[in-house]
């Protein structure tokens, strides 16, 4: 048995600990809000009429990840949102959501807006994909 780390007292390598686990707190009494994840892709006439780009309706061809979080009785100023490459961390005085995202995202290019009448926070994140036969850009 060999320890790979320089520090001999560590019991895990950094690769073994999932990203975002530092935010996880099982003892936090705040409730988890309802949320919905959907995918969004940009299509043009070349996709709709001619099928030139080879896009299909699957999530493999989607560019954005849209997360809608229901936050009843919450003000915009009470929301704290932290986006990492694979984790969304949302905290309000009444709710806490630690969400491991289905795909890595570009945390610098995200958008969030609070729809106060519906009491929904809508977060749009750009999916980071490696180039393949579907995703050319």
C-alpha positions in Angstrom: 0.0 0.0 0.0 1.5 3.3 -1.1 0.3 6.9 -0.4 0.6 9.0 -3.5 0.3 12.4 -1.8 3.3 14.4 -0.6 1.6 14.8 2.7 1.7 11.4 4.3 -1.2 12.2 6.7 -3.8 12.6 4.0 -6.3 9.8 3.6 -7.8 10.8 0.2 -6.3 12.0 -3.0 -7.9 15.1 -4.4 -9.2 13.1 -7.4 -11.2 10.8 -5.0 -13.3 13.7 -3.5 -16.2 14.8 -5.7 -16.3 18.5 -6.7 -18.7 20.4 -4.5 -18.5 18.2 -1.5 -17.1 21.0 0.5 -20.5 22.8 0.2 -22.5 19.7 1.4 -23.9 20.0 4.9 -26.2 17.2 5.9 -27.1 18.9 9.2 -28.5 22.0 7.6 -32.2 22.2 8.5 -33.2 24.4 5.6 -35.5 22.6 3.1 -34.5 21.8 -0.5 -36.6 23.8 -3.0 -38.3 22.3 -6.0 -36.3 22.7 -9.2 -36.5 21.7 -12.9 -33.6 21.2 -15.3 -34.1 21.6 -19.0 -31.8 21.8 -22.0 -31.8 24.5 -24.6 -30.2 24.6 -28.1 -29.9 27.3 -30.6 -31.4 26.4 -34.0 -31.5 28.3 -37.2 -33.2 27.8 -40.5 -30.3 25.6 -41.6 -31.3 23.2 -38.8 -35.0 23.4 -39.2 -35.5 23.3 -42.9 -32.3 21.7 -44.3 -30.8 19.7 -41.4 -27.4 20.9 -42.4 -25.7 21.0 -39.0 -26.7 17.5 -37.9 -28.4 18.6 -34.7 -31.0 16.4 -33.2 -33.4 16.9 -30.2 -31.1 15.0 -27.8 -29.2 16.7 -24.9 -25.9 15.9 -26.7 -26.8 18.8 -29.1 -27.8 21.3 -26.5 -25.7 24.3 -25.7 -27.4 25.6 -22.5 -28.6 24.2 -19.3 -31.6 26.0 -17.8 -32.5 25.4 -14.1 -35.7 26.8 -12.7 -35.8 26.9 -8.9 -39.1 27.7 -7.0 -38.4 30.0 -4.1 -41.7 31.0 -2.5 -41.7 33.9 -0.1 -38.1 34.9 -1.1 -36.8 38.3 -2.0 -34.1 38.8 -4.6 -31.7 40.3 -2.1 -31.9 37.1 0.1 -30.5 34.8 -2.6 -26.9 33.7 -2.6 -25.8 31.8 -5.7 -22.5 30.1 -6.3 -21.7 28.3 -9.6 -18.8 26.0 -10.0 -17.9 23.9 -13.1 -20.0 20.9 -11.9 -22.0 22.3 -8.9 -24.7 24.9 -8.3 -25.0 26.1 -4.7 -28.0 28.2 -3.8 -28.8 29.5 -0.3 -31.6 31.6 1.1 -32.8 32.0 4.7 -35.4 29.3 4.2 -33.9 27.1 1.4 -30.6 25.4 0.5 -29.9 23.6 -2.8 -26.6 21.8 -3.6 -27.1 20.6 -7.1 -24.5 18.4 -8.9 -25.0 19.4 -12.6 -25.4 16.7 -15.3 -22.7 18.3 -17.5 -19.8 20.6 -16.8 -20.6 24.2 -17.4 -18.7 27.4 -18.0 -19.3 29.1 -14.7 -18.1 32.5 -16.0 -20.8 32.8 -18.8 -24.0 32.1 -16.8 -27.0 34.2 -16.4 -29.6 34.3 -13.6 -32.8 36.2 -13.3 -35.4 36.2 -10.6 -39.1 36.2 -11.7 -40.6 37.8 -8.6 -44.3 37.3 -9.7 -43.8 33.5 -10.2 -41.2 33.3 -7.3 -38.8 31.4 -9.6 -35.0 31.8 -10.0 -34.0 31.0 -13.6 -30.4 30.1 -14.1 -29.0 29.6 -17.6 -25.5 28.1 -17.9 -23.4 27.4 -21.0 -22.5 23.7 -21.2 -18.8 23.1 -21.6 -18.3 20.3 -24.2 -15.3 18.9 -25.9 -15.4 19.1 -29.6 -16.8 16.0 -31.3 -18.8 15.1 -34.4 -21.9 16.9 -33.1 -20.4 19.9 -31.3 -18.2 21.8 -33.7 -17.8 25.1 -31.8 
